[in-house]
Structures are given as C-alpha cells and as structure tokens.
Amino acid sequence: MSLQPQTCNTLIELARPSLAALPRYVRALREGWSPDNVGGKATADRQLARIDEDAAAFVDSLEDPEGRGPEIVLPDGTRAKRLPGFVRWIWDGDFCGSISLRWQPGEPDLPDHVLGHIGYAVVPWKRGAGCATRALGLLLPQARAVGLSFVELTTTPENVASQKVILSNGGRFIERFRKPQAYGGGEAVRFRIAIDAVE
C-alpha cells in the first residue's frame, strides 16, 4: 500500500466494526498504524494477537455500551474499570481509521484515568485529507444520543493537526494540564465541544 496521502472521500461514514471489513483493519495494523496514539505499536501487536486468537470476539469487543468488557490496561500496566463505549471505523469505501466514544453513565465528567470522551486515529496514507474532521462531526450526534451534553478531547500541545480537527468541530480550549502518572505525566491540552445543539 502506498503511504502517499490520499483524498478522503466526502461520502465518509462511520461503520460499526464487522468481520467483513476486518481484513482492511488488519492490513492497516500490519502497515504500522495503531488505533491508540498513546500505546502505538504495542496496542497494534496486542490487537493482531487477539484477532488471530478469535476474530469474532475481537470485533464484538469493540461494541460495549454497558461497559461489561474486561478491565483496561493503562500505559504503565495498571488496570482500571472499563467504561461503556464503542468504536466506529472511519470508512470512505476503504478503511481510513477509527474513532471511539466512551462515557460514564449518569455523569458528564470522566474518571481521572480517562483522558477524553473521544479518541481517533487516521491511517498515515489518509492524514491531512479531512477524514478525522468529518468523522468527529459524525460522532457528535451519537455522543448526544447516549446522554452527553458535551465531550472533552485531549491531545499533546504539539499536535496541531489534532487541535485543528477539534476546533473545526466547535471545540473550545479548556486547559493545559499534566497527564496522570499512568500516562507518563507529560503535558497535554484539553478541549470541550458542546453538543446540546448538534443535529
């Protein structure tokens, strides 16, 4: 696969993960992409092993609106309770990346170990083509549907591309902060998007 940037189709959609589309996801993992900007290659390798072991179970695990899955493993190896959430694959006729939503039932704020309601990662050959901006816009109504009036997203101060994605979707800068020690304690920035009026 060419790693030259490609145009992101304006007909982009958020697709529920499926076994039929899984080979495209696997190909992206093997090309060096990871759905986790923090865990990187370790996350990709872990997911490839899970897919090899039981592909159907892996796909099913990406839809967990009741938070019944196993505890999550934080970057420092500690474990924490899984929140309700789901993953959607960014799709324009081919796999472009993934975007996820997580929330705390009955509570708009998140536990300290969760850096944001939404996380996303676009494959290298689709970056800079508007995929993340469009995907985030499409996810906001789904966030409202689970009862959220706002979502928070975090990124590193130097990740200007991600900040532009957030700002393009109505994000407002909230604060600079230090990440919990479980994430290495580095500096991060937090944005909030109000979604009461999102259609």
Residue pairs with C-beta under 8 A, 6 or more apart in sequence:
1 27
1 31
1 125
2 125
3 31
3 124
3 125
4 125
5 125
5 126
5 127
5 128
5 129
6 125
6 126
6 129
7 129
8 92
8 96
8 126
8 129
8 130
8 131
8 134
9 92
9 93
10 134
11 92
11 93
12 90
12 91
12 92
12 96
12 131
12 134
12 135
12 138
13 91
13 92
13 138
14 88
14 89
14 90
14 91
14 99
14 135
14 138
14 139
14 142
15 21
15 88
15 89
15 90
15 91
16 63
16 86
16 88
16 89
17 25
17 59
17 62
17 63
17 87
17 88
17 89
18 59
19 55
19 56
19 59
21 89
21 91
21 95
22 51
22 55
22 58
22 59
24 94
24 95
25 89
25 95
25 98
26 48
26 51
27 95
28 95
28 97
28 123
29 44
29 47
29 48
30 48
31 123
31 124
32 41
32 44
32 124
33 44
33 97
33 121
33 123
33 124
34 40
34 41
34 43
34 44
34 121
35 43
35 44
35 47
35 87
35 97
35 98
35 100
35 121
36 43
36 44
36 119
36 121
37 119
37 121
38 75
38 183
39 46
39 75
47 58
50 57
50 58
50 61
51 58
61 69
62 86
62 87
63 86
63 87
64 82
64 84
64 85
64 86
65 84
65 85
65 86
65 146
66 84
67 81
67 82
67 83
67 84
67 85
67 105
68 82
69 82
70 82
71 79
71 80
71 81
71 82
72 79
72 80
72 81
72 82
73 79
74 80
74 113
74 182
74 183
75 182
75 183
75 184
76 181
76 182
76 183
76 184
78 182
80 111
80 113
81 111
83 102
83 103
83 104
83 110
83 111
83 114
84 102
84 103
84 104
84 105
84 146
85 100
85 101
85 102
85 103
86 100
86 101
87 98
87 99
87 100
88 98
88 99
88 100
88 101
88 135
88 139
88 142
89 95
89 96
89 97
89 98
90 96
90 97
90 98
90 99
90 120
90 122
90 131
90 132
90 135
92 126
92 131
95 123
96 122
96 123
96 126
96 131
96 135
97 120
97 121
97 122
97 123
97 126
97 131
97 132
97 135
98 120
98 121
99 118
99 119
99 120
99 132
99 135
99 136
99 139
100 118
100 119
100 120
101 117
101 118
101 139
101 142
101 143
101 146
101 151
102 110
102 114
102 117
102 118
103 110
103 117
103 143
103 146
103 147
103 148
104 110
104 111
104 114
105 147
106 147
108 148
108 149
108 150
110 116
110 117
110 152
112 180
113 180
113 182
115 154
115 179
115 183
115 188
116 151
116 152
116 153
116 154
116 190
117 143
117 148
117 151
117 152
117 153
118 136
118 139
118 143
118 151
118 153
119 153
120 132
120 135
120 136
120 165
122 131
122 132
122 135
127 161
128 161
132 162
132 165
133 164
133 165
133 168
133 169
136 165
136 166
136 169
137 169
140 151
140 169
140 193
140 195
140 198
141 195
141 198
141 199
143 151
143 195
143 198
144 195
144 196
144 198
148 195
149 194
149 195
149 196
150 192
150 193
150 194
150 195
150 196
151 192
151 193
151 195
152 174
152 190
152 191
152 192
152 193
153 166
153 171
153 190
153 191
153 192
153 193
154 179
154 188
154 189
154 190
154 191
155 162
155 163
155 166
155 188
155 189
155 191
156 186
156 187
156 188
156 189
157 176
157 187
157 188
157 189
163 171
163 189
163 191
166 191
166 193
167 191
169 193
170 193
170 194
171 191
171 192
171 193
172 191
172 192
172 193
172 194
173 189
173 190
173 191
174 190
174 191
174 192
175 189
175 190
176 187
176 188
176 189
176 190
177 187
177 188
177 189
177 190
178 185
178 186
178 187
178 188
179 185
179 186
179 187
179 188
